Amino acid sequence: MSHNYASLAEGARALLVEACSVLNEKGVEYVIAGGWVPVLRGSSDTTLHHPGTRDVDVLFNDDRETIRNAVQLLLASGFVLSAKHEFQLLKALQVGSREFVFNIDLMHPTEASTSPEMFQDIMDLGIDDNYDENSPKVKSICFPSSAIIFERNLWSMFKVAATDSDGKHFECTIPLMDEAALILSKADSVKQAKRARDAFDIYFVLAGPKGETVASRLSQLSTSFAQVSDQLSLLRKFLNENSEKFDTNVSTYLGKTSVSPRPSEYVGTLLFS
């Protein structure tokens, strides 16, 4: 009988640890990106509370064959394909009285792609489909300007514990992006209407006890790497032209916590003054 998780957060953590355990077994080069960075690296020495995350973003940095084998292992371990989103793998977990489907998003650095398109094929599933002219495939999402995460080791190992689907406690050491890489990954996507929490993640990281260290790290990188400078310029432009939107997006996740100065002013001053 599968384990019944008490909360969605516990189920998502189990998904993270199970997926990373499979990838570590294969020896594929990857890092965990997205919401798990502030969730796991966020300090308790702050008045801000992070709402958590319910999916797993996996950024690969390996050849296509290795990634294909890693995906096959995930499928053999109980993950299933998404019929709609070719870059996602899914797994159902019991949470309380309901069964929920959690997802893994597969990504790769744009710089590692031979195609400028948004997606890159990983494997053909060999299934006929009349929905369009192409047979279904597993794909990965292009992650702009992310090759530097591997080039400059903007990640470190992080131990995470969870309860697996059989109810057993287990631990896994995962390669987790650092805070500087997180901000670079969200510097452009923060402007998208459906990515409101990106603003909060940026603010959450910089408002924490490591904020000045993270800002200094980004400043150093921007002087040596054009892609870092370009990404930060995108964030700066958004803060200058859409400060109210940034503040509104951050406030959505602040709850009853009031902050001063305004989030856009704080982030802009810390990163660009």
Secondary structure, 3 states (H helix, E strand, C coil): CCCEECCHHHHHHHHHHHHHHHHHHHCCCEEEECCHHHHHHCCCCCCCCCCCCCEEEEEECCCHHHHHHHHHHHHHCCCEECCCCCCEEEEEEEECCEEEEEEEEEEEEHHHCCCCCCEEEEEECCCCCCCCCCCCEEEEEEECCCHHHHHCCCEEEEEEEEECCCCCEEEEEEEEECHHHHHHHHCCHHHCCCCHHHHHHHHHHHHCCCHHHHHHHHHHHHHHCHHHHHHHHHHHHHHHHCHHHHHHHHHCCCCCCCCCCCHHHHHHHHHHC
